[in-house]
Amino acid sequence: MSVSTRRAALGSFACLACAGILPGRRATAAESTVPKTSLTPDQALARLLEGNSRFVADNPMAPAIGSGRRHELAGGQGPYAAVIGCADSRTPPETLFGAGLGEVFTARVAGNTMTPSALASLAYSVQVLGAPLLMVLGHERCGAVAAAVEFVTKGTRLPDPMMAMVDPIVPAVRAAQRKGGDLLDQSVQENARLVARNLREHAAFRALVPSRLRVVAARYDLDDGQVTVLEG
């Protein structure tokens, strides 16, 4: 195991310990006045995609973001889905899925990679808040993935500390090279798939899949606004 990989693993362990969600330990949270969602994993995914369909059609429902909803959520939260997406300013999950306050738990990092804090956040959303769906959302023409492609094909490095967002994507680019086609878009898709597979196999989630939890990889199209499920 490389030094960087070992550090990442230790970071993940520490973050999960802080959240009280290490395997074998019961996750705890302050008493919530908001019930956990009753949606199944399949129903949660259908709800996300229905909201996205409205977004694509320029016919979104008004999300619940008013004072009444704010007061309702002051005592807790029960999101029906969790999304790890890119930090790109064009890809806010709540907007893409027409979600209101308290509906979608989001973690965002350039390249939608699994940092220790993102992993701990998603584990919290599932084990404590009861989210039945995790979506890894990549997007068309992702800058972080493009930088990883440039690094793999040309050796081009970004200035420190930006290489930290490139390194986790390199395995996806190498996998995409073996598939052929448009390397950037194939890498975007492989990166989402890789993160989703790692989540399914992680000790924090694997016992819950598929009975209580569904983990999907998806791709967002910047041009038409559509989210397409790739795997899961």
Beta strands, then each sheet from edge to edge (+ up, - down):
strand 1: 81-85
strand 2: 104-108
strand 3: 133-139
strand 4: 214-220
strand 5: 227-231
sheet 1: 2+ 1+ 3+ 4+ 5-
end
